[in-house]
Amino acid sequence: MIRNPWVSGQFYPSSPSSLKRQIEGFIDKEAEKEDVIGLISPHAGYVYSGPVAGAVMSKIKFKDTFVILGPNHTGSGKPFSIMTKGVWRTPLGEVKINSKLGKRILTSSGHLEEDYKAHLYEHSIEVQIPFLQYFKRDIEIVPILLSHSAGDTYKEIGKGIAGAIKDLNEEVIIIASSDMTHYEPQESAQMKDAQAIEAILDLNEDELLKRIEELSISMCGYGPAVSLISSSKELGAKGAELVRYQTSGDVSGDYAGVVGYAGIIIKG
């Protein structure tokens, strides 16, 4: 099964050379590499979120497999969908799905379902992959999309992912794909995002969910972030670090209605 790129030529260049050149402009070649359990990376058009994605990807020591958790923006397919076989194409080539890990995650979860349809036109996982390919061409992935649900569901999914990783003793990094506050004035977005980021840095998924609700924070990937935190703690996480935060206004100069982007790593 082949998942072809959907937002190539829109969110990022369709030309391999142009794509490599754009990503290279976002990379911090002087960054000190760290062992990480997981990270949060944004998924907007590269011109806006690329500097944050590049900064956070530059900080990590790459492993062979990435479990990528994204929010389901389209509403298509199963609400909690995983692909356990096939390849994903980007202008930089093909990335295989780690079927062994994907199938173990699927059997470990009472919520996830095998589903290809949900992934066809969803960008949140796709935009992460060229950054990963830039650093390491032979990675494998396990793509998982999460729809809106109760916090306990996200936490159970996270624990199932951690259990599967431990069972197979694989070298894996988990990515939660998320933008932060959407289309609010810069000052409001920064205030709300600071509250969400503080809860993430404390590895407190319940506090993150509480602040999302009480402050009406329009963080699209809060579900993946909750699953990431829950999974990371099961895998021995001891702390987290904000690598970079900025908004679309910092690129466009329009601060009236911005989208926030945060790059965060979670360490053991």
N, C-alpha and C positions, 0 to 999 in steps of 0.2 A: 504494500500500500504506500503510495507516494502523496505527500502533502506538499503541494506547490505553493510558492510564495504568493501572498495576497496583497501586501502593501508595498512590495518592491516598486520603485518608481514613484511612490507617494511619500511614505515615511522615511525612506532611505533610497539611495541611488540604485538603479537596476543594472548599471554597468559595474562589473567586478573591480575595475581599476578605480573608478570614481568612488565606489563604496569603500575600498581599502584606504584611499586617500582621505576620505572624510573621517573614518574611524581613527586613522593615525593622528589626525588633528586634535582628537579628544583624549588621547592616551598620555598619561604621565609616565614617561620613561625613567624618571628618577624615583618613582614611588617604591617604598620598601614593601616587599611582598610578605604577606602573612598567611599562616594556616587558618582557614576559616571553615566553619560548619555550614554557614549560609550567608546570604546577603539579600538586601532589598535593592532593586534597580528599577528605574522608571521605564516607560514604554511609549513615549510620545514620538513625534517626528524628530529625527536626529538633530535637526537644527536647534531644537528647543531643549530636549532632554539628553542629547548626546554628551555634553560636557560632564553631566553627573554620572551617566552610565559609564563613560570612559574612565572617570576618576575612581569609581568603585571597582570596576573590573581590573584596573591597573594595580590594585592593592592585593590581589589574591594570588596565592600559589595554586595553579590549576591542577585539577584532578581529572580522572578519566570520564566521569559521568556527572551530569547535572540533572537533578530533578527540578523542573521549572513549573512553578505554580502561578497561574494567571487568573484574573477575573474573567468571567464570561460576559462580555459587553453586548453580544448579539442576541442572547436568549435562545440560540439554536441548540438542538441536541439535548443530551442528558444533563441534568443540573450539576452533577459531579462526574466529570468525564475524564477518562484516561485512555491514552493510546499505548498499547503494549507491543506493537509490531509496525514495521515499515520504516520509511525515511522521510526527513524533512529537507526540502530543497531551498536554497537561497542563491543569490548570484555568486556566492563564494563556494558553492558545491553542495554536496549532500551530507547530512548528519543522520546516522542510524539511531533508532530507538533501542535502548538497552532492554531487550525483551525479558530477560531473566529477572531483572529488578522490577520492571513494570508489572510482570505477572505476579511477583511476590507481593508488591504493594497492593495490587488488586485483590488478592486473596486475604490480605491482612485487614482490609477495610470493609466495613458494612455499608459504606456510603458510595464509594466510587463504582462506576460502571464503564465497561469498555464502550467507547464511542468515538467515531471518526467525524461525524457530522458537526459536532460542536466546534471542532478545531478548524474547519474549512475557511471561514471568513473572520476569524478572531486574530487580532494583531498582537495581543499582550505577550504571548510567548514568542511569536515569530521575530519581533524586533530585538529580542535578546540574543538570538542565535548568531548573527553576523559578528557581533562583538566577541562571542566565544570562539568562533572560527578564526578570527583575526589572531588570537593568542595561541590556539591549539586546534589544528585541523582535524585531528582524529578523535574528538570527543564523541560521547554518546549522550543521549538525553532521554528523560521520561517526561512527557508533557501531560500536565494535569490542569483542567479548568474547573473553577469553583463558582457557582452561582450564589446569590444571597441566601443566607440561612442563619440558624442560631449559632452562637459562639461555640457551644458544645460540639456541634458537628465539625467545625473547623479544627477544634482541638483533637477530636478523635481521629480525624484524617491525618493530622500531623503526627500523632503517636503511632499510627499504622505505618506511615512512611519511615519513621525512625526504627520501628521494629523490623521492617523488611531490610533496611540497610544493615542493621546489626546481625540479622539472621544470615545474610550473605557475606558479611564482613567486606563490603566493597568500599572503595575510595570514592566518596560522593560529596558534592556540594549542592545545597538546596537554594534555589533562587525564588523569591517572592517578587513577582512583577507588579509594580504599583506606581501610579502617580499619586500625588497628595491632593490638597484642596483644589477644586475646579472653579474657575470663573468667578472669583471674588477679588475685591481690591487687594493690592499688595499687602497692606498692613494687616488686614483681616486674615489673609491666607497665611502669612508668616506667623501670626499669633496662634491660629488653629493648628498649623503644622508643627509648631514647637511643642504643643501639648501632646500630639500623637507621637512625635519622635521621642519625647521624654519617656513615654510609656514603653516604647519599643526598646530603648536603650536600657531600661530597667528589666527587660525581658518579662514584662507583665502583660500578658494577653488580655486578662480580664479588665485591667485598667484601660488598655487601648480600646476595647469594646465600649466601655463606659464613656470614655471621652468622645468617641465617634458619635455616640447617641446623644449625649448631653450637649455637645457643642455643634452638632450637625456638621461634622467634618466629612466632606465629600471625597474621601480617599477611596478610590475605586477598588483597590486591591487589599482592603483591610482583611478580608477572609484569608487570602494567601499569606498575609503577614502573620495572622493569628496561627495558622497551621505551621508556618516556619518557626515561630517562637516556640510553640509546643513541641515540635519535632526536635529543635535545637537543644532544648532543655533535656529531653530524653537522651540526646547524644552527648551530653556533658558540657553544654554551654555555660560559660562563666561570666561573659560580658559582651558588650556590643559597642560599636564606635560609629559615630556619624562621620563619613568621609567627606561628603559635600552636600550642600543644599542650595538651591536657587529656584527662581521662578521663570516662567516664560517671559515675564516683563523684563528680566535682566538681559534677555536676548533682543526682544522686540522694542523695548523702550516704552511699551504701553502697559502702565501699571493699573489701569482701571478694572481689568478683569483678567486675572492671571491664573495659571496652573502651577502648582508647586511640585518640585522633584527632589527626592532625597535618595542618597546612596549610603547604605548602612551595611556594615559587616558584623557578623556574629561569630565570636571566637570561643574556643574551649579553654 
